[in-house]
Amino acid sequence: MTASYDSYIKFWDLNKGQLAGKINTLSKCYDMHLSRSETTIASGHNDCGIKVWNSKTKEVVSKIDGAHGDPVSCVRFTPDENYIVSTSKDDCLKVWDVRTYKLVNSFEHPKFKVGSYNNKFCISPNSQYVVCGCKDGSVVFYDLKIGECEGIVQEQHKTQVVACEWQPNPEGYYKLATADDLGGLLFWTS
């Protein structure tokens, strides 16, 4: 499944390498995420809204209009599927309750500046932390459970951080990778 800067979410048959179906979202789509249970899709749009879709019927379940002040650049379900987290170039990270689609928490900080519509954050496998890169190369760790910034690591990247990804480890610790727009890649462990 992919989202593109047009208005479609596309489903692909990986065995055949062919398009298997698509959803017309009716607005430019910057990002999408499939829930772990594969039942629901969240998509972020240039109209500053979030749409939630039933992955089987491809019907809209809910809309969060005006979720952000700028187009939604990244949207993710927490692994426990209790929340949707979103961000935008409005430099705000927001947490939405999946049962009600209401705002639970909002995070802003003078150091938290989203650099592009391609900036992708990640959520820890235990659904506790969001890690997002910033325009100045900083990496922000946000604690979803308490709704506060856990920390900001500066001066590790020399340019904007555009992607972050967690990898769970069977031994109980986690690895995190962050990438910047010049190809710099850092690995972190807990």
N, C-alpha and C positions, 0 to 999 in steps of 0.2 A: 504494500500500500504506500502511496506517495501523495504528497500535497505539492502543488505547483503554484507559481505566481499567477496562473489563470484562475478560474473559479471551480476547478475540479479536484476531487479526491479520487485517485485511480487505484483500482485493485488489479494485481498482476498474478497470473498463473506462472509460478516460478519454474515448474517443470517444462512448460512450453515456451516460456519467455514471451508471453503474449498478454495483452490487455484483457482482463476478465470482466471488467465492469467499471463504472464510475458514478460518482455523485456530483451533480451540479450544485454547488453551494451558493450560487447566485451573487457571490462577491469574491474579490481577489483573496486567495487563501495563502497566508505566509507560513503556516505550520499546522501540523495535525499530530495526534497521538492516539494510539489504540490502547485501551485498557488491558491490563494483564489477563483478565478473563476473556478478552476478545469480544465482548458484548457491546461495547460503547466506544465511540470515537469522539474526541474533542478537536475542534478546529479553531484557529485564530485568524482574524480577518482584517483587511485594510479599513473596514468601517468601524474599527475599534471594538468589535464585538467578538464573542465566543459562541460557537454553536456546538451542541451535543447531539450526536447521531446514534441511532440503533444500527449496529454494524450488519445485522441480518436483513432488516427491512429497508435500510438506507433512508429512513425517515428521520426528520428532526424531532428530538425528544424535548429539547429546551434551547432557548436563546438567552444569552446574557448581553443585552444591548448596552453599549457605552461602558464596557468593562474597563476600558483604559481611555486615556486622553489622546493617544496615538494608535496606529495600527498594532495589533497584537503580534509580536514577533516570535513568541514561544509559548506553548501550552502543553502541560503534562499532567497525567493522573499520578497521584501517589501510588506506590506499589500496593498498598492496602485498599486502594480505590475509594477512600473516604473523601478525598479532596481533589480539586483541579487547581493547579498553580499556573499563573500566567505572568508574562512580563511584556514590556513594550518600551519604545524609545521615549515614553513619558517618564522613564527612570523610576518605575514603581513595580514592585513584585506583589502580586495579589493572590490570596488563598480563598477558594470558593468551596462551599459545602456541596457535595454531590447530591445529597438528598433534597436540598432546598434550592440549590443554585444561588444562594445568598453569599455575600462577602463575609468572610470570617476574620480576615486580617489583611493588613496592607503594610508593606515595608518600603520606606524611603530613607535615604541616607546621603549626605553630601558626596561621599566617595562612590556611590552606586550610580554609575552613568552607563547606560546601554549604548554601545557603539554603532550597531547596525541592525537591520531587520533579519540578519542571518545569525544573530547571537542566540545560542542554544544553551540553556541551563540543564542541570540534572538533579534528580532527587535520590537520596540514599536508599539502599534496598530495605532498610527498616522504617522508611517513611518519615524519618525525623528531620533530615537536613536537606536544604536546597543549596546548591553551589552554582554560582553564576559569575561569569567573567565580566569585567568592566572595560570601558573605553581606554582607561589609563594603564591597563595591564594588571590591575588588582583582581583578586579573587575573593568574593563575598561568600561567607558561610552563614546561612540563615536557619535558625532552629524553628521548625514548624510547630513543635509541641508547646513551646513557651511563647512563640510569636515575637522573637527578638533576634537581633544580629548576634551570632556566636563569635564572629571575628572577621577581620578583613586582612588578607595577606597581600602586602604590597611589594613591588620591586622584584618579583620573580620573573614576570614577563616584561619585555621591553616595548610591547605594543598591545593593542586591544585583544582581550581574550574572547574568542568567538564560540568556543565549544568546551563543554565539561561532560565527563562520563564516569560513572561508578562501575566497578566490577566486584561483585560479591566473591568471597573466597570461602571455601569449605572449612578452613581452619578458624574462621571467626573474625578475621580482620578484613578490612576493605582496602581496595586500591582505587585511586582516583586519577584520572588523566585530564589535563587542561591543555587546550591548544590556542595559539594566537594566530592572527591573520598573516604573519610572515612565515608560518610553518614551524614555529617553536612548539615543542611538546614537552610537558612536564608530567612526571608520575609522582603521586603522593601515596603514603600508606598511613593507616591509623594504628 
